[in-house]
């Protein structure tokens, strides 16, 4: 039976370990100086080389080469025995299945025996965080007073679960996710040695799909190698399930079109045809993530066909950044929680409904007329701003009681400014439409903002998040908006970008938080004054 690639290509020397130079340098120097610690804690994501490095350390500690800097030599009897897997002084323990106190006590009883062949007995305890509290306590005694011939290497993906009393007695090394470029280069070498024909773009897709795990990347390459002679990008997308399927596109169409029946039907049909709910949720997350990259103008991260790209452009223009972030969180939760439900499709359906509910009023449906921007205050629906001393009249022409009056004294409000404010509110939808003709990406990002008025000759534009505001301030987005505003308003207006809660002054509970009074105080520098006359 042939050996799987990830085991065949397990590192046999320090130089073959990929992406963990900070760890390898330290261990290599310790071996060369003859100062090997009695206990190590290797922590980091799966597939980043923890166990492989532990085996290399065991091999170097027991290598027979007289030159310490050359260990492991991979030529002596001990090195070759470890490579074959029959070296009796290297003991690997899976803590997930041997996590009881009795297992650790049995280990502690055996550790006092001298090594069978080598200089050291090396114990590699994988997934050590799975040990019970009692087992950790039993292990602690051994770590405090280890025999001189014993070395412990504890490996874990969840270092925060290791008791401080244990980790403090170990030399700790953090393994990092391996960069995409390093994975691609290693996969290229593996493919060349295995005589596999693989497109460079396919290797990049595999590397990204592995999310920093070299072992996962090699396993995916092994999976692709059993399909066809040449591994193309299209084949990799199909096998790995990363291509945006029509069902995924239909689900997002249903979200932006506010069509719950269509979306749920698409999900049901896809699952009836054999799609796994968690895998489908991952595909939706990947697509929404691509839309986010598109909005942030990070197009280098997009690997898709022209037809799908056109669809993505349309979705990226309609969905706001906040909606995308919310939808990504919902579908990501569905991708990791389906196993806990008696109805596997339920998390996916809940994520869709949640995304449907989170579509902003500023985002028009994909079909039909565009909605008006619900987040923009309409001056006709707001009470007039009055100067100190003036009292608004009731329908009967009587002044309301003093306790219910609101008087605002904006710092620079004049009648002309109020008129300009009304115009900018009324024309904002038209401005957005013209911006879309100039640059759709700009219009998409502006949908996460709203005009709140004109102050000192500047248009104040309020964004929902600092991230979106910073993106708009880069490039030519502001220049495009200024040109369109000048065309529509008939005058040049410099634009000042802010975020919500610019002014934190608290207002009485009877003041509408989205009304003109609140806007004047929070965004335009106005001051709320209660008439005492």
Buried (B, 14 or more C-beta within 10 A) or exposed (E): EEEEBBEEBBBBBBEBBBBBEEBBEEBBEBBBEEEBBBBBBBBBBBBBBBBBBBBBBBBBBBBBBEEEEBBBBBEBEBBBBBBEEEBEBBBBBEBEEBBBBEBBBEBEEEBEEEBEEBBBBBBBBBBBBBBBEBBBBBBBEBBEEBEEBBBBBBBBBEBEEBBEEBBEBBBBBEBBBBEBEBBBBBBBEBBEEBEBEBBEBBBBBBBBBBBBBBBBBBBBBBBBBEEEEEBBBEBBBBBBBBBBBEBBBBBBBBBBBBBBEBBBEBBEEBBEEEBBBBEBBBBBBBBBBBBBBBBBBEEEEBBBEEEBBEBBBBBBBBBBBBBBBBBBBBBBBBBEBBEEBEEBBBBBBBBBBBBBEBBBEBBBBBEEEEBEBEBBBEBEEBBEBBEEEEBEEEEEEEEEEEEEBBBBBBEEBEEEBBEBBBBBBEBBBEBBEBBBEBBBBBBBBBBBBBBBBBBEEEBBBBBBBEBBBEBBEEEEBBEBBBBBBEEBBEEEBEBBBBBEEBBEEEBEEEBBEEBBBBBBBBBBBBBBEEEEE
